Amino acid sequence: MGHYDKHVFFCLNQREAGEDCCNNFDATAMRLHAKERIKSLNLDGKIRINAAGCLGRCGEGPVIVVYPEETWYTYVDREDIDEIIDSHLVGNRIVSRLKI
């Protein structure tokens, strides 16, 4: 794949008031939490956490996508993000309950 083992994109799109979008669900803070967690695990050279604009799945949001597996997830809170990190990014196991 290249430089990173895994590459994670967090949709941070913000739409007009009242429209579905990932940033209505605190996506910016969840991305920051993921970055800090990856750094605390000393994985920031192997796993990249990136911001993305609209990923086109606003009705399913908030969403992230993990490459190279092309696995799409939704989440509710930090515990969901931690589960994705622990299970998928570290353990290479898909989190079925959050997969979309």
C-alpha atoms as one frame of an Amber mdcrd trajectory, in Angstrom:
protein
   0.000   0.000   0.000   2.837   2.376   0.582   4.026   4.353   3.557   1.255
   3.445   6.046  -0.189   0.066   6.993  -3.641   1.636   7.402  -5.071   4.962
   6.337  -8.244   6.239   8.034 -10.364   9.062   6.649 -12.856  10.860   8.900
 -15.580  12.761   7.095 -15.611  16.250   8.644 -18.083  17.808   6.244 -20.281
  20.581   7.607 -23.477  21.329   5.702 -26.052  24.054   6.159 -28.044  24.001
   9.395 -30.615  21.222   9.427 -28.931  19.066   6.761 -27.405  15.672   7.559
 -23.626  15.820   7.863 -20.890  14.103   9.815 -19.719  17.174  11.673 -23.148
  17.408  13.348 -21.978  14.346  15.308 -18.753  15.866  16.663 -16.634  14.275
  13.919 -13.808  16.783  14.376 -13.419  15.869  18.057 -13.647  12.134  17.248
 -10.863  12.479  14.664  -8.695  14.317  17.187  -9.359  11.566  19.741  -8.330
   8.912  17.174  -5.121  10.807  16.316  -4.204  11.141  19.986  -4.974   7.495
  20.664  -2.882   6.284  17.710  -0.022   8.488  18.882  -0.300   7.151  22.451
  -0.026   3.620  21.054   3.128   4.636  19.134   1.418   3.764  15.854   1.489
   7.202  14.231   4.169   6.043  11.787   2.105   3.024  10.730  -1.485   4.296
  10.899  -2.509   7.645   9.439  -5.650   9.461  10.622  -6.813  12.022   8.067
  -9.579  14.568   7.666 -11.776  14.288   4.603 -14.431  16.422   3.057 -17.766
  14.894   2.202 -17.493  11.149   1.644 -21.015  11.013   0.202 -22.707   8.921
   2.887 -24.282  11.736   4.904 -27.432   9.776   5.760 -25.335   7.046   7.394
 -23.068   9.404   9.294 -20.905  10.029  10.944 -18.606   7.924   8.790 -14.988
   6.878   8.453 -13.344   4.655   5.890 -10.275   2.481   6.534  -7.835   1.608
   3.750  -6.494  -0.630   2.336  -9.511  -2.743   3.331 -12.003  -0.113   2.098
 -14.074  -0.739   5.223 -16.723   1.855   6.073 -17.806   2.503   9.648 -20.213
   4.670  11.540 -19.778   5.533  15.215 -21.559   7.193  18.120 -18.860   8.038
  20.653 -15.230   7.643  21.711 -15.861   4.075  22.829 -16.822   3.175  19.246
 -13.685   4.880  17.920 -11.581   3.000  20.487 -13.194  -0.287  19.432 -12.375
   0.413  15.778  -8.791   1.258  16.745  -8.318  -1.771  18.996 -10.125  -4.326
  16.848  -9.550  -3.223  13.258  -6.518  -0.948  13.178  -4.473  -2.902  15.724
  -6.041  -6.380  15.660  -7.043  -6.571  11.962 -10.583  -7.650  12.921 -13.577
  -5.895  11.325 -16.040  -4.404  13.833 -19.233  -5.838  12.368 -21.647  -3.877
  14.541 -20.268  -0.541  13.280 -19.659  -1.527   9.645 -21.840   0.103   6.990
